[in-house]
Amino acid sequence: VTGFQTCALPICRHALAATALSMTVLRVRGDARDMDDRLAEVNYYPLENARTGAPVTGRSETTRARILAAAAELFAVRGYDDTSIAQIARVAGVGTSTLHQHFASKQRLAIALFRKQAEDALARSATPGAETPAARLRAHLEDVARFAAVHLDIAQPYLADLACHGPVGAGEDLLRERLDELVLALGPEHPEVGSEAAPAVGRAHLALVLLLTLVIGTPATPPALVVDRVWAALFADLSV
């Protein structure tokens, strides 16, 4: 604790580091991974952004889509832990080397799948008619919580990556970018959201990290209650 108090790192970095540490003790019912597995998972991701992936155009985009579809099918039937890269490649009809050209590891494949499925699901379930920016933000957070609760296996590697890396580049994570937009939209009515101490984009990132941590830790909690807790931690000064 003393080290955190004297360190000159931004406050958002402290919050991300704390979340990353919490991943080592977070357990989900039925998860066979122990403490050593969790520590290895967190340590796998370096502090610097080391995301990799082949550019996707033409035939490469079609191959990537087949791999994602195969992963979705196998994760749904066998679960994330009991599915291997070789099995995914076999169902997708590609070699393992081809799969690795698109996804450096099973974790990166799960992260890409979570992003894609979340973007598709949230686009279909967008709640129209919310009257204020705060109401739209709450509705979106509830939709994310609802989606993550039924996709826990791939939500976990996504959260680990999100917590350890921080915000990503433009176009890499449309789920995060949509949340950024909703938080930034609070600005005209709530300028304190974008203050120097708590920049809007940083607050949006922390909201998603906290939301997913709560959902993965207690998946049976109703989405509205999860959002209440996120709201109390990060947006308590706002009214819907």
C-alpha positions as CSV (number, residue, x, y, z in Angstrom):
1,V,0.0,0.0,0.0
2,T,2.8,2.4,0.9
3,G,4.4,1.8,-2.5
4,F,1.1,2.8,-4.2
5,Q,0.9,6.0,-2.1
6,T,4.3,7.2,-3.1
7,C,4.4,6.0,-6.7
8,A,3.9,8.7,-9.3
9,L,1.8,6.6,-11.7
10,P,-1.6,7.9,-12.7
11,I,-4.5,6.9,-10.4
12,C,-6.2,4.9,-13.2
13,R,-3.0,2.8,-13.4
14,H,-3.3,1.9,-9.7
15,A,-6.9,0.8,-10.3
16,L,-5.9,-1.4,-13.2
17,A,-3.1,-2.9,-11.3
18,A,-5.4,-3.7,-8.4
19,T,-7.9,-5.3,-10.7
20,A,-5.1,-7.4,-12.3
21,L,-4.0,-8.6,-8.9
22,S,-7.6,-9.5,-8.0
23,M,-7.7,-11.9,-11.0
24,T,-5.3,-14.2,-9.1
25,V,-7.9,-14.9,-6.5
26,L,-11.1,-14.6,-8.5
27,R,-12.7,-18.0,-8.8
28,V,-15.8,-19.0,-10.8
29,R,-17.9,-22.0,-9.8
30,G,-16.6,-25.0,-11.7
31,D,-13.3,-23.4,-12.7
32,A,-10.5,-25.9,-12.2
33,R,-7.7,-23.3,-12.3
34,D,-5.8,-22.8,-9.1
35,M,-3.7,-19.9,-7.8
36,D,-0.7,-20.8,-9.8
37,D,-2.8,-21.0,-13.0
38,R,-4.2,-17.5,-12.2
39,L,-0.8,-16.0,-11.6
40,A,0.5,-17.5,-14.8
41,E,-2.5,-16.0,-16.7
42,V,-1.9,-12.5,-15.4
43,N,1.9,-12.7,-15.9
44,Y,1.3,-13.8,-19.4
45,Y,0.3,-10.3,-20.4
46,P,3.2,-7.8,-20.4
47,L,2.6,-4.2,-19.2
48,E,3.2,-2.8,-22.6
49,N,0.6,-3.4,-25.3
50,A,1.7,-6.5,-27.1
51,R,-1.5,-7.4,-29.0
52,T,-0.9,-9.2,-32.2
53,G,-3.0,-10.2,-35.1
54,A,-2.7,-10.5,-38.9
55,P,-4.4,-7.9,-41.0
56,V,-7.8,-9.1,-42.2
57,T,-8.7,-8.5,-45.8
58,G,-10.3,-10.6,-48.5
59,R,-9.7,-14.4,-48.1
60,S,-8.0,-13.7,-44.8
61,E,-11.2,-12.2,-43.4
62,T,-13.2,-15.2,-44.4
63,T,-10.7,-17.6,-42.8
64,R,-10.8,-15.5,-39.6
65,A,-14.6,-15.6,-39.5
66,R,-14.5,-19.5,-39.9
67,I,-12.0,-19.7,-37.0
68,L,-14.2,-17.5,-34.8
69,A,-17.3,-19.6,-35.7
70,A,-15.5,-22.8,-34.9
71,A,-14.3,-21.5,-31.6
72,A,-17.8,-20.3,-30.7
73,E,-19.2,-23.8,-31.4
74,L,-16.6,-25.7,-29.5
75,F,-16.5,-23.3,-26.5
76,A,-20.3,-23.6,-26.2
77,V,-20.1,-27.4,-26.3
78,R,-16.8,-28.3,-24.5
79,G,-16.0,-25.1,-22.6
80,Y,-13.0,-22.8,-23.0
81,D,-10.6,-24.9,-20.8
82,D,-11.4,-28.2,-22.5
83,T,-11.1,-26.9,-26.1
84,S,-7.7,-26.9,-27.8
85,I,-6.3,-24.8,-30.6
86,A,-5.9,-28.0,-32.7
87,Q,-9.6,-28.8,-32.3
88,I,-10.6,-25.3,-33.3
89,A,-8.4,-25.5,-36.4
90,R,-9.9,-28.9,-37.3
91,V,-13.5,-27.7,-37.1
92,A,-12.6,-24.5,-39.0
93,G,-10.9,-26.5,-41.8
94,V,-7.5,-24.8,-41.4
95,G,-4.1,-25.8,-40.2
96,T,-2.9,-24.8,-36.8
97,S,-0.2,-22.6,-38.3
98,T,-2.9,-20.7,-40.3
99,L,-4.9,-20.2,-37.1
100,H,-1.8,-18.8,-35.4
101,Q,-1.4,-16.3,-38.2
102,H,-4.7,-14.8,-37.1
103,F,-4.6,-15.4,-33.3
104,A,-1.3,-15.8,-31.4
105,S,-2.9,-17.9,-28.7
106,K,-6.2,-19.4,-27.5
107,Q,-6.5,-16.4,-25.1
108,R,-6.3,-14.0,-28.0
109,L,-8.9,-16.0,-29.9
110,A,-11.3,-15.9,-27.0
111,I,-10.8,-12.2,-26.6
112,A,-11.6,-11.6,-30.3
113,L,-14.6,-13.9,-30.0
114,F,-15.9,-12.0,-26.9
115,R,-15.6,-8.7,-28.7
116,K,-17.3,-9.9,-31.8
117,Q,-20.2,-11.6,-30.1
118,A,-20.7,-8.8,-27.6
119,E,-20.7,-6.2,-30.4
120,D,-23.3,-8.3,-32.4
121,A,-25.5,-8.9,-29.3
122,L,-25.4,-5.3,-28.1
123,A,-26.2,-4.0,-31.6
124,R,-29.4,-6.2,-31.6
125,S,-30.4,-5.4,-28.1
126,A,-29.8,-1.6,-28.1
127,T,-32.4,0.0,-25.9
128,P,-34.1,2.9,-27.7
129,G,-35.8,5.8,-26.0
130,A,-33.5,6.5,-23.1
131,E,-34.0,10.1,-22.4
132,T,-30.7,11.2,-20.9
133,P,-27.1,10.4,-21.5
134,A,-26.9,8.9,-18.0
135,A,-29.9,6.6,-18.7
136,R,-28.4,5.5,-22.0
137,L,-25.1,4.7,-20.2
138,R,-26.9,2.6,-17.5
139,A,-28.9,0.7,-20.1
140,H,-25.7,-0.1,-22.1
141,L,-23.9,-1.3,-18.9
142,E,-26.9,-3.6,-18.1
143,D,-26.8,-5.0,-21.6
144,V,-23.0,-5.7,-21.2
145,A,-23.5,-7.4,-17.8
146,R,-26.4,-9.5,-19.2
147,F,-24.2,-10.7,-22.1
148,A,-21.1,-11.4,-20.0
149,A,-23.1,-13.5,-17.5
150,V,-23.9,-16.1,-20.2
151,H,-20.4,-16.0,-21.7
152,L,-18.2,-16.3,-18.6
153,D,-15.6,-18.6,-20.2
154,I,-14.5,-16.0,-22.8
155,A,-15.3,-13.0,-20.6
156,Q,-12.4,-14.0,-18.3
157,P,-9.5,-13.8,-20.8
158,Y,-11.1,-10.6,-22.2
159,L,-11.2,-9.0,-18.7
160,A,-7.6,-10.1,-17.9
161,D,-6.4,-8.4,-21.1
162,L,-8.5,-5.3,-20.5
163,A,-7.2,-5.0,-16.9
164,C,-3.5,-5.5,-17.7
165,H,-3.3,-3.5,-20.9
166,G,-5.6,-0.5,-20.4
167,P,-7.3,1.3,-23.3
168,V,-6.7,0.0,-26.8
169,G,-6.2,1.6,-30.2
170,A,-9.0,3.0,-32.4
171,G,-11.0,0.3,-34.1
172,E,-9.6,-2.6,-32.0
173,D,-12.4,-2.9,-29.5
174,L,-15.7,-1.5,-30.6
175,L,-17.3,-2.6,-27.3
176,R,-14.9,-0.3,-25.4
177,E,-15.3,2.5,-27.9
178,R,-19.1,2.5,-27.6
179,L,-18.7,2.8,-23.8
180,D,-16.2,5.7,-24.3
181,E,-18.8,7.5,-26.5
182,L,-21.5,7.1,-23.9
183,V,-19.4,8.4,-21.1
184,L,-18.1,11.3,-23.2
185,A,-21.7,12.2,-24.0
186,L,-22.2,12.9,-20.3
187,G,-19.8,15.9,-20.6
188,P,-22.3,18.7,-21.5
189,E,-24.5,17.9,-18.5
190,H,-21.8,16.6,-16.2
191,P,-18.4,18.2,-16.9
192,E,-16.9,16.7,-13.8
193,V,-16.8,13.3,-15.6
194,G,-14.0,14.6,-17.8
195,S,-12.0,16.3,-15.1
196,E,-8.2,16.0,-15.0
197,A,-8.4,13.7,-12.0
198,A,-10.7,11.3,-13.7
199,P,-10.7,11.6,-17.5
200,A,-13.8,10.4,-19.2
201,V,-12.2,7.7,-21.3
202,G,-10.3,6.4,-18.2
203,R,-13.5,6.3,-16.2
204,A,-15.2,4.4,-19.0
205,H,-12.4,1.8,-19.1
206,L,-12.6,1.3,-15.3
207,A,-16.4,1.0,-15.5
208,L,-16.0,-1.9,-17.9
209,V,-13.3,-3.6,-15.8
210,L,-15.3,-3.3,-12.6
211,L,-18.5,-4.4,-14.3
212,L,-16.9,-7.6,-15.7
213,T,-15.1,-8.3,-12.5
214,L,-18.4,-8.2,-10.6
215,V,-20.2,-10.3,-13.2
216,I,-17.5,-13.0,-13.3
217,G,-17.2,-13.1,-9.5
218,T,-21.0,-13.3,-8.9
219,P,-22.7,-14.3,-12.2
220,A,-26.1,-14.8,-10.6
221,T,-26.3,-11.2,-9.5
222,P,-29.0,-9.3,-11.5
223,P,-27.5,-7.0,-14.2
224,A,-29.3,-3.9,-12.7
225,L,-27.7,-4.6,-9.3
226,V,-24.3,-5.0,-10.9
227,V,-24.7,-1.6,-12.6
228,D,-25.8,-0.1,-9.3
229,R,-22.5,-1.1,-7.8
230,V,-20.5,0.2,-10.7
231,W,-22.5,3.4,-10.6
232,A,-21.9,3.9,-6.9
233,A,-18.2,3.5,-7.4
234,L,-17.7,5.6,-10.5
235,F,-20.7,7.7,-11.3
236,A,-22.3,8.4,-7.8
237,D,-22.4,12.2,-8.5
238,L,-24.7,11.7,-11.6
239,S,-28.4,11.4,-11.8
240,V,-30.3,9.4,-14.4
